Amino acid sequence: MIALRNLQIGYRQRKETISVFSGLSAEFRVGELVGLMGNNGVGKSTLLKTVTGTLPALSGEVLLNGKNITAYAASELAQQLSIVVTERIGGFNLTARDVVASGRIPYINVFGKLSAEDEAIVLQSLEQMGIASLKDKFVDELSDGQRQKVMIAKSLAQQTPVIVLDEPTAFLDYNSRHQLFSILKTLCEEQQKLILVSSHDLDLMKPYISRSLTMEEGNVMRLE
């Protein structure tokens, strides 16, 4: 479902090109929970930004269902791929339910109204993350861990075949971390989703993931 073809990732700043990692080639299929591992600064987040189309590749390509990620319209891509990042979000007077409901935006009608089915999906996503009791709380009133669960629930509500999570356990306690990976594994097995998740916590991920991609200094990549 996702293929990396001799991918070089990094940044372009004015006339300067900064390469972070190069020579990335791999294929990931539906039903797989793929753990992306490596030391801080090796390029995990840069890779995920490139895979999701938020950062252009320096060279090579990312293919989603055989189509270059850059060829997708934003609305089309939002129905195929959802993203959870670690940045702290502000609520802007939004409740947890409002944020999770925004995951349904790619599917709602021109009037922007959620259907009964959409509402059921939002509630199910909140329940799946164990935060249904927080649905009417303003996001700014929540702890960092609770906010992270809200963002993961939003991704679940988006119901995309591909989910990308960048250090999703950063603000979660021990039990919540394992709960999250158990949920991700179940989604892969029962709903045939492809999930890419980065973490520096190998011991946490190892019992759950089906494959791993490890990035090391010197453009060394190991796919297991």
Backbone bond lengths (Angstrom), bond angles and torsions (degrees), N, CA, C in turn:
res aa  C-N    CA-C-N  psi(-1)  N-CA   C-N-CA  omega(-1)  CA-C   N-CA-C  phi
1 M - - - 1.454 - - 1.531 111.38 -
2 I 1.350 116.32 -38.41 1.466 120.49 173.44 1.521 108.52 -121.13
3 A 1.314 115.99 130.47 1.462 121.01 177.75 1.520 109.74 -128.22
4 L 1.318 115.71 133.60 1.462 122.45 173.20 1.516 107.34 -103.10
5 R 1.328 116.24 128.23 1.458 121.09 -176.62 1.527 109.49 -120.01
6 N 1.358 115.45 100.49 1.470 121.87 177.87 1.532 110.87 45.47
7 L 1.312 114.76 51.84 1.463 122.07 -171.09 1.528 111.88 -81.05
8 Q 1.315 115.10 132.33 1.462 121.60 171.10 1.521 107.31 -115.29
9 I 1.332 116.12 126.77 1.455 120.83 -176.19 1.530 110.54 -116.94
10 G 1.320 114.96 154.38 1.461 119.82 -179.48 1.512 110.17 160.56
11 Y 1.326 115.85 -152.58 1.461 121.45 -173.19 1.527 110.50 -135.64
12 R 1.313 114.79 150.69 1.462 120.91 170.73 1.518 107.77 -114.06
13 Q 1.316 116.49 119.51 1.462 122.24 179.09 1.518 108.65 -119.72
14 R 1.323 114.95 105.70 1.454 121.39 -175.30 1.530 108.93 55.77
15 K 1.327 117.62 -114.69 1.459 119.54 -178.41 1.523 112.61 -97.42
16 E 1.332 115.92 2.07 1.461 120.25 -176.23 1.522 110.91 -102.55
17 T 1.332 116.07 136.67 1.455 122.22 175.77 1.523 108.92 -110.20
18 I 1.327 116.30 124.45 1.458 121.45 -179.54 1.525 108.41 -111.13
19 S 1.334 116.24 108.90 1.461 121.28 179.19 1.523 109.64 -86.39
20 V 1.334 116.43 129.23 1.461 121.86 179.90 1.524 110.93 -98.79
21 F 1.325 116.18 -39.77 1.469 121.23 -178.50 1.524 107.72 -158.35
22 S 1.319 116.61 146.31 1.463 119.57 -179.57 1.526 110.46 -140.72
23 G 1.328 114.78 165.05 1.466 120.85 177.42 1.512 114.69 76.43
24 L 1.321 117.59 27.41 1.462 121.37 -179.33 1.532 110.26 -84.38
25 S 1.320 116.26 117.70 1.466 121.75 175.94 1.521 108.24 -136.24
26 A 1.323 116.24 124.90 1.467 120.84 -178.66 1.519 108.94 -167.34
27 E 1.325 115.54 161.95 1.461 121.67 174.78 1.522 109.25 -131.73
28 F 1.329 115.63 137.11 1.459 121.81 179.22 1.523 108.56 -125.68
29 R 1.335 115.32 137.94 1.463 119.80 -172.02 1.528 111.52 -117.63
30 V 1.329 115.51 164.42 1.463 120.52 177.04 1.521 109.39 -59.75
31 G 1.323 115.22 147.50 1.456 120.28 -179.54 1.512 114.15 87.92
32 E 1.339 117.16 -1.37 1.460 120.48 -177.52 1.533 111.17 -103.69
33 L 1.321 115.27 136.68 1.457 122.61 168.61 1.521 105.92 -105.22
34 V 1.321 115.53 106.15 1.462 121.76 -172.71 1.528 109.59 -102.94
35 G 1.317 116.15 123.00 1.455 121.47 177.06 1.517 111.02 -93.34
36 L 1.319 115.90 123.91 1.466 121.87 177.44 1.524 107.60 -99.44
37 M 1.334 115.89 119.13 1.457 120.30 -172.41 1.523 111.40 -125.75
38 G 1.312 115.38 158.07 1.458 121.57 178.71 1.513 110.25 155.15
39 N 1.319 116.15 161.44 1.460 121.05 179.77 1.522 110.97 -65.19
40 N 1.313 116.14 158.00 1.461 120.67 174.96 1.524 110.19 -58.09
41 G 1.334 116.57 136.08 1.454 121.28 178.09 1.515 114.86 88.64
42 V 1.344 117.76 -2.18 1.461 119.32 -177.48 1.532 111.89 -79.23
43 G 1.346 116.74 -20.01 1.462 118.80 176.59 1.515 115.66 123.30
44 K 1.330 117.92 13.71 1.472 120.29 -178.07 1.530 111.39 -61.52
45 S 1.327 116.50 -49.83 1.464 119.75 -179.03 1.522 111.27 -65.19
46 T 1.329 116.58 -37.54 1.465 120.26 178.04 1.521 110.38 -62.78
47 L 1.333 116.59 -40.70 1.462 120.09 177.46 1.517 110.94 -62.65
48 L 1.326 117.66 -45.58 1.458 119.64 -178.41 1.526 111.60 -65.73
49 K 1.325 117.33 -36.72 1.465 119.90 176.07 1.531 110.86 -64.35
50 T 1.319 116.48 -34.99 1.466 120.33 178.92 1.518 110.68 -72.92
51 V 1.329 116.49 -41.24 1.465 121.34 179.21 1.523 110.93 -62.26
52 T 1.330 117.17 -34.70 1.471 120.56 -177.78 1.526 112.88 -88.43
53 G 1.322 117.29 -1.60 1.460 120.66 176.97 1.509 114.72 83.59
54 T 1.339 118.57 5.63 1.466 120.33 179.33 1.530 111.70 -83.14
55 L 1.320 116.41 -13.57 1.458 121.81 177.54 1.524 107.68 -135.50
56 P 1.333 118.78 125.89 1.465 119.49 -178.24 1.517 111.94 -70.38
57 A 1.318 116.53 145.47 1.459 121.53 175.38 1.528 109.79 -69.45
58 L 1.321 116.34 145.64 1.466 119.89 174.73 1.520 109.97 -73.03
59 S 1.333 115.42 -37.43 1.464 121.30 174.22 1.521 107.94 -160.97
60 G 1.322 116.48 169.96 1.452 120.19 -174.39 1.524 109.91 75.63
61 E 1.325 116.60 -166.79 1.461 118.91 -177.12 1.518 112.61 -151.99
62 V 1.321 114.05 158.14 1.462 123.10 171.94 1.516 107.07 -113.65
63 L 1.327 116.90 124.48 1.457 121.86 179.90 1.523 109.83 -110.23
64 L 1.313 116.47 130.05 1.461 123.25 173.92 1.521 107.14 -114.35
65 N 1.325 115.85 113.62 1.466 121.33 -175.14 1.533 111.36 54.51
66 G 1.330 116.12 39.70 1.448 121.68 176.69 1.509 115.44 80.73
67 K 1.327 117.35 1.25 1.460 122.53 -177.31 1.521 109.58 -116.95
68 N 1.335 116.35 134.17 1.458 119.80 -179.12 1.527 110.30 -57.50
69 I 1.328 116.39 135.20 1.459 121.17 -176.49 1.529 111.73 -57.87
70 T 1.332 117.27 -28.80 1.467 120.94 -178.47 1.518 112.35 -76.02
71 A 1.334 117.44 -12.47 1.457 120.88 -178.45 1.534 112.85 -87.40
72 Y 1.317 116.41 -6.61 1.468 119.99 179.74 1.532 111.04 -83.36
73 A 1.318 116.28 137.42 1.460 120.26 168.10 1.520 107.84 -69.97
74 A 1.330 116.94 153.40 1.464 121.22 -176.39 1.531 111.40 -57.88
75 S 1.328 116.69 -42.61 1.470 120.42 -179.03 1.527 111.33 -66.57
76 E 1.320 116.47 -35.48 1.468 121.68 179.22 1.528 109.92 -70.40
77 L 1.322 116.41 -43.13 1.462 120.87 -179.07 1.527 110.99 -64.90
78 A 1.349 116.81 -34.94 1.463 121.29 -178.39 1.525 112.51 -66.13
79 Q 1.336 116.95 -18.88 1.459 120.21 175.97 1.519 112.23 -90.98
80 Q 1.326 115.81 -7.44 1.461 120.98 -178.47 1.523 113.30 -107.58
81 L 1.337 115.94 -29.24 1.458 119.37 -169.10 1.527 110.36 -145.87
82 S 1.325 116.89 131.36 1.465 121.62 176.23 1.523 109.35 -121.48
83 I 1.336 115.51 155.21 1.461 121.77 -170.35 1.527 110.08 -131.22
84 V 1.321 116.45 137.46 1.466 122.34 171.52 1.519 107.38 -124.78
85 V 1.332 116.74 121.54 1.463 121.26 -179.59 1.525 109.55 -114.22
86 T 1.327 116.28 170.75 1.465 120.20 -174.93 1.519 113.28 -91.83
87 E 1.342 118.76 -9.02 1.458 119.76 -177.09 1.527 110.82 -59.05
88 R 1.328 115.68 141.12 1.460 120.86 179.39 1.524 109.60 -71.20
89 I 1.320 116.33 127.54 1.460 120.56 -177.53 1.528 110.27 -96.63
90 G 1.320 115.44 150.60 1.458 121.02 172.29 1.512 108.77 -100.20
91 G 1.323 116.18 147.66 1.457 119.17 -173.68 1.513 114.55 -84.99
92 F 1.338 117.83 -29.50 1.457 121.14 -177.40 1.529 111.18 49.86
93 N 1.354 115.52 45.05 1.462 122.67 -179.91 1.519 113.58 63.86
94 L 1.329 116.45 24.41 1.459 120.73 175.09 1.518 109.39 -94.55
95 T 1.324 115.67 142.11 1.458 119.69 173.76 1.527 109.47 -84.44
96 A 1.320 115.84 167.40 1.468 120.17 176.27 1.530 110.15 -58.09
97 R 1.321 115.77 -39.87 1.471 119.48 179.12 1.528 111.09 -63.02
98 D 1.345 117.44 -39.91 1.466 121.35 179.13 1.526 110.98 -60.34
99 V 1.332 116.06 -44.51 1.469 120.58 -178.36 1.524 110.07 -64.84
100 V 1.323 117.14 -45.87 1.465 120.35 179.98 1.530 110.35 -64.43
101 A 1.322 116.57 -38.83 1.472 121.00 179.35 1.524 111.50 -62.96
102 S 1.326 117.73 -27.62 1.470 120.11 179.13 1.525 111.61 -64.39
103 G 1.327 116.94 -17.94 1.460 120.05 174.34 1.511 113.06 -66.33
104 R 1.331 117.25 -15.78 1.461 121.09 -179.95 1.532 112.39 -91.73
105 I 1.335 118.20 -2.48 1.463 121.92 -176.86 1.529 113.35 -53.64
106 P 1.349 119.75 -40.94 1.475 118.06 -179.74 1.530 114.59 -61.88
107 Y 1.335 116.74 -12.32 1.464 119.34 -173.60 1.529 113.93 -114.60
108 I 1.341 118.12 -11.76 1.455 118.60 -172.49 1.525 111.62 -78.50
109 N 1.325 115.48 162.98 1.463 120.97 -176.32 1.532 111.02 -76.51
110 V 1.323 115.35 177.63 1.469 121.12 -174.88 1.529 112.20 -63.98
111 F 1.332 116.92 -19.09 1.464 120.27 179.65 1.529 111.59 -86.85
112 G 1.323 116.55 -4.19 1.451 121.03 176.60 1.514 114.17 69.57
113 K 1.316 117.15 25.94 1.463 121.15 -177.24 1.519 110.35 -104.20
114 L 1.336 115.94 132.53 1.457 120.03 177.81 1.523 110.09 -76.03
115 S 1.317 114.87 138.17 1.457 120.04 175.64 1.528 108.94 -81.59
116 A 1.317 115.85 173.63 1.467 120.56 176.92 1.528 110.02 -61.87
117 E 1.325 115.78 -36.03 1.468 119.89 177.59 1.528 110.92 -65.32
118 D 1.341 115.84 -42.83 1.467 119.88 177.52 1.531 110.47 -59.35
119 E 1.329 116.13 -45.68 1.460 120.75 -179.04 1.527 110.94 -60.87
120 A 1.335 115.78 -38.78 1.469 119.93 179.19 1.529 110.75 -66.43
121 I 1.316 116.31 -37.94 1.466 120.54 178.89 1.525 110.48 -66.35
122 V 1.332 117.00 -40.58 1.474 121.70 178.04 1.525 110.12 -60.94
123 L 1.325 116.99 -47.58 1.458 120.82 -179.60 1.526 111.16 -64.35
124 Q 1.318 116.19 -41.79 1.466 120.28 178.99 1.531 111.08 -61.11
125 S 1.331 116.52 -39.87 1.464 121.13 -179.59 1.527 110.85 -66.65
126 L 1.326 116.53 -40.68 1.463 120.85 176.13 1.534 110.92 -62.72
127 E 1.325 115.71 -43.12 1.460 120.12 179.89 1.516 111.37 -66.16
128 Q 1.325 116.00 -38.15 1.459 120.80 -178.51 1.531 111.60 -61.57
129 M 1.329 115.55 -33.58 1.458 120.64 178.81 1.535 112.18 -92.37
130 G 1.331 116.55 2.77 1.460 120.41 176.53 1.510 114.07 71.82
131 I 1.329 117.99 28.51 1.465 120.85 -176.48 1.527 112.13 -126.88
132 A 1.324 117.46 22.16 1.467 119.76 179.19 1.527 111.40 -59.16
133 S 1.320 117.18 -31.77 1.465 120.81 -179.01 1.529 111.93 -70.01
134 L 1.338 116.95 -13.50 1.468 121.22 -178.66 1.527 112.39 -99.30
135 K 1.318 117.99 3.82 1.460 120.55 -168.82 1.530 113.83 -59.18
136 D 1.316 117.84 -29.75 1.459 120.36 -179.03 1.527 113.57 -96.99
137 K 1.322 116.48 3.20 1.469 121.21 177.43 1.531 109.66 -80.04
138 F 1.329 116.54 142.08 1.453 120.00 173.86 1.528 109.05 -70.59
139 V 1.331 115.80 140.84 1.456 120.92 -176.36 1.525 111.30 -58.53
140 D 1.328 116.84 -35.90 1.461 120.09 -179.51 1.527 112.87 -67.83
141 E 1.328 117.15 -12.99 1.465 121.09 178.02 1.520 112.35 -91.02
142 L 1.321 116.49 -6.98 1.463 120.84 -174.68 1.528 111.33 -89.64
143 S 1.328 115.38 157.09 1.458 120.79 174.04 1.527 109.20 -73.63
144 D 1.331 116.34 167.11 1.468 119.91 178.29 1.522 111.09 -58.71
145 G 1.328 116.92 -41.52 1.461 120.23 179.46 1.512 112.48 -64.62
146 Q 1.335 116.77 -40.15 1.466 120.62 178.22 1.517 110.86 -66.82
147 R 1.334 116.90 -39.55 1.472 119.74 176.88 1.525 110.84 -60.91
148 Q 1.321 115.92 -41.76 1.459 119.76 -179.73 1.521 110.56 -62.08
149 K 1.317 117.07 -40.39 1.467 120.35 177.60 1.527 111.07 -64.71
150 V 1.335 116.92 -36.06 1.464 120.65 176.71 1.527 110.33 -62.05
151 M 1.326 117.04 -43.93 1.463 120.02 -179.03 1.526 111.80 -67.15
152 I 1.321 116.66 -34.44 1.469 119.88 176.30 1.527 109.82 -69.16
153 A 1.338 116.60 -40.22 1.466 120.26 176.65 1.525 110.94 -61.86
154 K 1.329 116.94 -38.04 1.475 120.80 176.40 1.523 110.50 -59.46
155 S 1.334 116.22 -42.92 1.461 120.43 178.55 1.525 111.20 -64.04
156 L 1.329 116.73 -39.74 1.466 120.17 177.30 1.524 110.75 -63.83
157 A 1.345 116.55 -39.74 1.466 120.79 179.74 1.522 111.65 -65.69
158 Q 1.313 116.26 -26.24 1.467 120.71 -179.62 1.529 111.55 -70.24
159 Q 1.332 116.03 -21.33 1.467 123.50 173.68 1.529 113.00 51.85
160 T 1.309 116.21 49.11 1.454 120.98 177.66 1.524 110.13 -91.44
161 P 1.336 117.37 151.08 1.468 119.57 177.15 1.521 113.02 -69.15
162 V 1.338 117.11 -20.78 1.465 121.46 178.95 1.529 109.05 -121.61
163 I 1.333 116.26 131.65 1.462 121.92 175.99 1.526 108.15 -124.78
164 V 1.322 116.01 132.66 1.464 121.94 178.75 1.520 108.21 -119.58
165 L 1.332 116.75 125.66 1.462 121.83 -178.63 1.524 109.75 -126.19
166 D 1.320 115.92 125.00 1.463 121.90 -179.37 1.532 109.06 -104.22
167 E 1.331 116.52 106.30 1.465 123.04 -179.18 1.537 111.40 50.42
168 P 1.329 118.16 55.32 1.471 120.05 -174.48 1.523 113.95 -69.72
169 T 1.333 117.82 -16.53 1.468 120.18 -177.31 1.526 112.44 -94.11
170 A 1.331 117.35 7.04 1.470 121.10 -172.79 1.525 113.11 -55.05
171 F 1.335 118.17 -37.07 1.460 120.95 -175.78 1.528 112.98 -110.09
172 L 1.339 116.37 10.15 1.457 119.62 -175.48 1.524 111.99 -97.34
173 D 1.327 116.16 149.34 1.456 119.59 176.03 1.531 109.50 -78.64
174 Y 1.325 115.80 176.06 1.467 121.66 -172.56 1.527 111.95 -56.73
175 N 1.326 117.09 -50.04 1.465 120.09 -177.63 1.522 111.75 -65.50
176 S 1.332 116.86 -39.25 1.462 120.77 -179.85 1.526 111.41 -66.58
177 R 1.315 117.17 -33.79 1.463 120.59 177.49 1.516 110.79 -61.46
178 H 1.317 115.73 -48.07 1.466 119.22 -179.77 1.524 110.93 -68.34
179 Q 1.317 117.18 -36.93 1.460 120.57 176.65 1.526 110.29 -59.73
180 L 1.327 116.35 -43.67 1.457 120.58 -179.50 1.520 110.91 -61.35
181 F 1.319 117.50 -49.12 1.465 119.42 -177.68 1.524 111.45 -66.47
182 S 1.313 117.10 -31.84 1.464 119.90 175.12 1.527 110.39 -64.33
183 I 1.342 116.91 -41.89 1.463 121.28 177.26 1.528 110.50 -62.92
184 L 1.328 116.73 -44.86 1.464 120.73 -179.01 1.531 111.05 -62.18
185 K 1.307 116.26 -42.72 1.467 120.02 179.27 1.529 110.90 -62.63
186 T 1.332 116.20 -41.79 1.462 120.55 179.06 1.526 111.14 -64.07
187 L 1.338 117.31 -40.59 1.467 120.85 178.02 1.527 111.11 -60.29
188 C 1.321 116.01 -40.85 1.467 120.00 179.39 1.521 111.08 -66.12
189 E 1.314 116.29 -44.58 1.459 120.90 -174.96 1.523 112.65 -74.78
190 E 1.335 116.67 -41.57 1.467 119.66 -172.77 1.518 113.21 -93.83
191 Q 1.339 117.81 -30.04 1.460 120.55 -178.44 1.523 112.54 -112.11
192 Q 1.324 116.48 4.56 1.471 121.85 177.17 1.527 112.53 53.36
193 K 1.323 115.28 45.73 1.462 120.10 174.70 1.526 109.34 -89.06
194 L 1.314 115.25 154.71 1.459 121.77 169.12 1.523 106.67 -102.50
195 I 1.326 116.36 121.95 1.460 120.67 -178.42 1.527 109.44 -124.31
196 L 1.335 115.52 125.84 1.459 122.56 174.39 1.518 107.51 -108.45
197 V 1.320 117.00 125.76 1.459 120.35 -177.17 1.522 110.01 -135.85
198 S 1.322 116.50 129.67 1.461 120.25 178.58 1.522 109.57 -99.04
199 S 1.315 114.99 144.95 1.459 121.02 176.39 1.520 108.69 -165.20
200 H 1.316 115.82 149.26 1.458 119.70 173.86 1.521 110.46 -94.03
201 D 1.351 116.65 -0.08 1.458 122.10 -176.80 1.531 110.28 -97.46
202 L 1.324 116.11 84.18 1.465 121.28 -177.46 1.517 111.96 -61.86
203 D 1.336 116.80 -42.74 1.463 120.26 -177.36 1.523 111.37 -61.35
204 L 1.319 116.58 -34.49 1.460 120.65 178.68 1.525 111.16 -69.50
205 M 1.323 116.72 -46.19 1.463 120.89 -173.65 1.517 113.98 -75.15
206 K 1.322 116.36 -34.20 1.466 121.05 -166.54 1.530 114.73 -52.06
207 P 1.349 119.95 -42.58 1.470 118.51 -178.37 1.527 114.19 -68.85
208 Y 1.319 117.22 -14.68 1.468 120.46 -171.74 1.523 114.08 -106.47
209 I 1.329 117.77 -35.34 1.465 120.19 -171.73 1.528 111.43 -75.47
210 S 1.326 114.70 152.79 1.466 120.18 176.61 1.525 111.54 -95.30
211 R 1.338 116.84 -26.67 1.463 121.62 176.80 1.518 108.46 -147.85
212 S 1.325 115.30 161.57 1.461 119.71 177.63 1.524 110.24 -134.87
213 L 1.320 114.77 146.36 1.455 121.83 171.85 1.520 106.37 -122.46
214 T 1.330 116.04 116.81 1.459 121.37 -178.19 1.524 109.70 -108.61
215 M 1.333 115.50 128.33 1.455 121.97 178.19 1.527 108.41 -105.91
216 E 1.337 116.25 131.28 1.456 121.46 -179.12 1.519 109.83 -128.77
217 E 1.325 115.47 161.83 1.463 120.69 179.09 1.523 110.65 -56.26
218 G 1.335 115.56 148.01 1.458 120.97 179.59 1.508 114.46 82.68
219 N 1.349 115.99 23.25 1.476 121.55 179.19 1.522 112.86 60.76
220 V 1.331 115.12 36.93 1.467 120.90 177.96 1.527 108.16 -96.10
221 M 1.318 116.57 125.02 1.456 122.35 -179.00 1.522 109.00 -123.80
222 R 1.312 117.06 133.33 1.464 121.81 176.06 1.513 108.74 -122.52
223 L 1.324 117.06 125.27 1.466 122.99 178.63 1.516 107.23 -114.47
224 E 1.332 115.90 119.26 1.464 120.24 -176.39 1.518 111.65 -126.84
